Amino acid sequence: MPLTIDSIDLPLGPKLQGKVRDFWDLGDRRLILTTDRQSAFDKVLGTIPYKGQILTAMTCWWFEHCSDIVPNHLIAQIDPNLILVRRAKVWPVEMVIRGYIYAAGRREIYGLNFPEGLKKNQRLDAPVITPTSKAMAGDHDAQLSAAQILEQGVVPEPTYRAMEAATRALFARGRELAAGRGLILVDTKYEFGDIDGQLTLIDEIHTVDSSRYWLADSYQARLEAGEEPDTFDKEFLRRWYVAQGYRGDGPAPGLPPVLAEQMSGIYRQALERLTGTAFVPDMREPRARIMENLRQAGLI
């Protein structure tokens, strides 16, 4: 079994920890370490080999291909698991956008009305934005509406409207590029912040952890047969847990090594399909490698 990164302490001052990422603030910059921790049901379930390297590579690829839409916080990739970014004032809202219905027989979801007769996993006429609050590890994301965000002053209205516009443009670009590689970008989430008065995309973008991807070739046949789509994201893991009778309540069953290896393979396939480049993992001992890369970057 390859070495995985659950958490690493670095000589960079206090560490903040999210569900998957660890953060160090360096004045007006920030280091973000994407670990191999696997979250689902708002809980960390275990680690996936090379997941952090894959997510980091995927995020950097998407930042490059979407930088003309909205600025992002990336300065440089320091290590396969580590990026240096500009520090932002974070807007505490995750902008979730969905292109497909996820539940059949419901006309109202997230306060939005949908036409009758939609099948589960059917494409919507137009994508819908269903924002949530942004939670750290141990907390739960909470559903919000645009009206609640504005009424509660969570985000100023001009900023929120700019976030909505950027969300729709980024999702359109993501769907277009994914379709060219035989994938359907089903839904995703974006996080934004303010850097020097400018709306800026932060965190990750279109990764297999923040998004759902389906295989385009088999989608229609499986929809008509009432079967779940072929997936390239953590929905595979969620389905396994649901099959064991777990849906997020109480202690989660441990993540079996075989399932962790399967998830690693799924994530790797998604990265290689999207980028057209073979993934070659860095198999060196993680902390020693990261420390050496930080020294070379002049950060320690």
N, C-alpha and C positions, 0 to 999 in steps of 0.2 A: 504494500500500500504506500503510495507516495506521501511525503511529508505535506501536511496541510497547515495553514496559518489560522489559528483560532484568535490569538491576540499576541501582539508583540509590544514590549516596552522599549522605547527609544529615548536617548538622552536629549530630549527636546522640550522638557517642561511637562506640564500637566497634559494628560490625554483625555479627550472627549470620546465617547463611544456610542455609536449608533447600532442598529441591528446588524449591519454587515460591515460598516466602515469605522475606522478609527481616525481621529483628527488631532492635529497639533497646530496651534496658532503661532505664527511667526511674524508678529507685527501686522503689516498689511498683506501678508501672504499666509497661506495655510497648506499644510501637508495632509493629503488624504490617502490612507492605506486601505485598499480594498482587500479584506480578508477572504478566507474560504468559508466563512460562516454561512449557513443556509437558513433563511427565515421563510416561514409560511404560517398562516393563521396568526400573524402578529407575534410569532415566537421563533426563537432560534432553536433549530432542531439538531444541528450537528455541523459537520464540515464536508465540503465537496472538493476533491482534488482539482487543483488548478483553476478553480472558479474565479478567484480574485484576479489572476492573470488574464483570463478570458474576458471578464467584465471590464477590466481596465483597457484592454486592447479594443474592445467593442465601443466603449465610450469615446476613446480618442478618435477612432475612425468616424463615428457619427458626428462628433464635434467638428471635425474637419469638413464633413460633407453638408453641414447645416450652418456654418459660420456666417453665411451671407444673409441668413434670415434674422438672427438675433445674436448679439455678442455672447460669448461664453467665458467662463472664469479660468480656463486652462492656460498655464504658462508653459509647462514642460512635463513630460513623463520622465521621472527620475529612475524608476525601477519597474519591472513587470507588474508589480502590485501597487506602485506608489506614484502619485502625481502631485505636482506643485501648482497651486492655483492662487488667484487673487482672492483676498478675503472679502466677503460680501456681507451686507446686512440682509439676512435671509427673511423672505416673506413666508410666514408660517402656514402656507397652503400648498398642498400637492394638487396640481392641475391634471386630473385624470380625464382622459378622452377615450371614448369607446366608439368603434365602428360597427359593432355587431351586438345583437341582443343576447344576453346571457341567461335569461330565464323565460320560459314559455308561459303563456296564459296570464301574464300580468300586464295590465294596461298602464299602471302608474309605477314607476321606479325612480328613486331619487327625486321625487317631486315632479318628474317629467311624464307627460302622457304619450303613449304609443298606440298605433293602430291595432285593432283586433287581428287575430290570426297569425301573428308572428311565431315562427318556430324558434326554439332555442338554437343559438349560434347563427341565426339568419342575419344577413347584412342589413344595416339600417340605411334608409334613404340618405341620411346625412349624419355625420358623427355628432355625438352629444358629449358635452363637458359635465362631469360629475365630481366637483372638487371635494377634497377631504382635508382635515387638519393634518399637520405634519407631526408625527409622534416619534420620540426617541425610544431606545430599547426599553422594553418592559411596559410601555404604554400602548394604547390602541389608537389607531387612526379613527377620526370621527367624521361622519358624513356632514357636509355643509352644502348650502345652496348659495348661489351668487348673491341673492337678497340678504342672507344671513351675514355673509362676508362683509357686505357693504354697510348693513345696519349696525353691526358690531364694531366697525372700524378696523377690522383685521388687516385690510389692505385699502389704501386710498382708491377711490373709484377710477381715476385716470390710469393708475398703475394696474388695477385689476383688468380693465378693458384692454390694456396693452398685453397683459398676460394671456387673456383669452385669444387675442389675434395671433400672438406668437404660437400659442398651443395649436391652433388650427393650421397654421402654416407649417410648423414642424411636423405635425402628423401627416399632412398631405405629402411632404417630402419623404417622410419615412415610408409611407405606403407605396409611393412611386418607386423608390429604390429597392424596397423589399420585393415588390411584384416582379421587377426585372431579374430577380434571382430566385424566382419560384416560390416565394414566401408571401403570406398574408400577414401584415402587421394589424393585429386585431384590436388591441387597445394598449395604452401606455400611460405614463405619468411624467410630468415635468415639474421641476422645482426652479424657482427664480429668486433672485436677490437684487439688491441695489449696489452698484459700484460706481462711485463718483457721479451719482445722480442718474445713472443709466440702467435700464432694465437688462439683467444679465442672466443667462441660463447657467445653472449650477448643478452640482451633484453628478448625475449620470443621464444618459439619453439613449433610448431605444435598446437597452440591454435586455438579455433574456431574464433578468431578475425584475426589471421594472415594466416589462411588456409581455404580451402574449403573441406568439408567432404560430401560424398554421401552415401546413404544406398545401400549396395552391392546387396541385394536380388532383389531389384526392378529396378536396373540400366538398365539392358539389355532390358527388356520389355518396359520401358519408352523411351529408346533411339530409339528403332524400331518404336514406336508409335509417335515419334516426340515430346514427352513431356519432360519437364524439370525434372531432377532427384530429388528424395526426398533428402532434404538437411539438414545438421546439423550445419549450420554456418550462418553468417550474410547475405548470399545471400537471405535468406527468407525476410529479412528487405529491401534489395535493390529492390527485386521484388515488394514489397508493394509500395514503393515510385515510382517506374517506372509506376505501375498501376494507380497512382494518377497523372501521367503526369510529375513527377519530375525526372530529370536525372543529377542533380548536378549544374545547372545554376540558379543563383539568390537565394533568401532566401528559405530555406527548410521548408516544412510544419512541424509543431510540431510533436513530437513523441507521438502518442496516448497511454495512460496507458494500454489499452488492448493489443496493439502490443508489448509494453515493457514487459508485463507479458509473452506473447507467446515466445518472444526471450529468456527470462530467462529460460523458460522450455526447449527450444531447446538446449541452452548451457548446462543446467544441464544434459539432456539426453546424450549429447556427452561425458561429463566428466565421467558419470557413466558407459557408454558403454566401454570407453577406459580403465579405471582403474579397473573396476569390483567392485567398492566400492561406497556405497550410499553417496551422498552429503548431509551433515548436515550443513546448514548455521549457522554462528555465528550471532545472531540477536541482540546483545547488541548495544547500541549507539556507532557509529563508532569511534568518536574522543576520547571519554573516554577510550574505549577499546584499541585503538592504543597507547595512552599515557601510559596506564598501562603496555602494552607489551614492550614498549620502555624502561620504567623504569626497568622492570625485566631483560631486556637484557643489562642494564648498558649504554644505549645510550643517556639518558638524566638524 
